[in-house]
Amino acid sequence: TQLLEQSPQFLSIQEGENLTVYCNSSSVFSSLQWYRQEPGEGPVLLVTVVTGGEVKKLKRLTFQFGDARKDSSLHITAAQPGDTGLYLCAGNPTGGGNKLTFGTGTQLKVEL
Amino acid sequence: ETGVTQTPRHLVMGMTNKKSLKCEQHLGHNAMYWYKQSAKKPLELMFVYSLEERVENNSVPSRFSPECPNSSHLFLHLHTLQPEDSALYLCASSRRAGTTIYNEQFFGPGTRLTVL
């Protein structure tokens, strides 16, 4: 069974601070996605990374896929209260199929 | 708005009730999913339908019964549930395996289910 461990599990920071969330596995994935989920809503796709070492930027969010395609990180610069939510990584297993492996989640709270 | 709608948004039911959750996607996808999200647990995949055929059933108890009449609609029929089944039930859709390497999934807002 492929597992994705996220760290930290919880993070509470002040507006303007920077933070990094990690997503780690011992398994290789063909691609990896990051989602953000707000209370009372479903997860919303933020980005997909495919190539080992790939870096993608979405405004203040920077996503990186590990060289071996086993891990990923999400870095937020100058966090804002609107960044508050549950961040989930999800790996697409090698070999195809429709089954994503979701990470354990990181609950982020950004306070004024 | 993700293009995936779910009804109802909230449901309270007794253990002897029968109810159904509905999901509809307007994205032209042909794979649909049911997930269960409980507090302090990773998202749990329950069922996967690809081209209206069930391709995954993750050891889900028979008191949960999925139905996919066409590629745009997905139902989850519930009967004789237990209090531990209380959770957020999420529907998602994507392009089916073999047509994309990304498997990007688009989620509905979920149904918050409480079993008394």
HADDOCK unambig.tbl for C-alpha pairs under 7 A between the chains (distance, minus, plus):
assign (segid A and resid 31 and name CA) (segid B and resid 102 and name CA) 6.19 0.50 0.50
assign (segid A and resid 40 and name CA) (segid B and resid 109 and name CA) 6.97 0.50 0.50
assign (segid A and resid 41 and name CA) (segid B and resid 109 and name CA) 4.35 0.50 0.50
assign (segid A and resid 41 and name CA) (segid B and resid 110 and name CA) 6.40 0.50 0.50
assign (segid A and resid 42 and name CA) (segid B and resid 90 and name CA) 6.73 0.50 0.50
assign (segid A and resid 42 and name CA) (segid B and resid 107 and name CA) 5.50 0.50 0.50
assign (segid A and resid 42 and name CA) (segid B and resid 108 and name CA) 5.52 0.50 0.50
assign (segid A and resid 42 and name CA) (segid B and resid 109 and name CA) 4.32 0.50 0.50
assign (segid A and resid 42 and name CA) (segid B and resid 110 and name CA) 5.89 0.50 0.50
assign (segid A and resid 43 and name CA) (segid B and resid 107 and name CA) 6.04 0.50 0.50
assign (segid A and resid 44 and name CA) (segid B and resid 106 and name CA) 6.87 0.50 0.50
assign (segid A and resid 44 and name CA) (segid B and resid 107 and name CA) 6.76 0.50 0.50
assign (segid A and resid 45 and name CA) (segid B and resid 106 and name CA) 6.97 0.50 0.50
assign (segid A and resid 92 and name CA) (segid B and resid 103 and name CA) 6.83 0.50 0.50
assign (segid A and resid 96 and name CA) (segid B and resid 97 and name CA) 6.38 0.50 0.50
assign (segid A and resid 96 and name CA) (segid B and resid 98 and name CA) 6.92 0.50 0.50
assign (segid A and resid 97 and name CA) (segid B and resid 97 and name CA) 5.06 0.50 0.50
assign (segid A and resid 98 and name CA) (segid B and resid 96 and name CA) 6.60 0.50 0.50
assign (segid A and resid 98 and name CA) (segid B and resid 97 and name CA) 5.26 0.50 0.50
assign (segid A and resid 98 and name CA) (segid B and resid 103 and name CA) 6.43 0.50 0.50
assign (segid A and resid 102 and name CA) (segid B and resid 42 and name CA) 6.60 0.50 0.50
assign (segid A and resid 102 and name CA) (segid B and resid 43 and name CA) 6.21 0.50 0.50
assign (segid A and resid 103 and name CA) (segid B and resid 42 and name CA) 6.31 0.50 0.50
assign (segid A and resid 104 and name CA) (segid B and resid 41 and name CA) 6.82 0.50 0.50
assign (segid A and resid 104 and name CA) (segid B and resid 42 and name CA) 4.77 0.50 0.50
assign (segid A and resid 105 and name CA) (segid B and resid 42 and name CA) 6.91 0.50 0.50
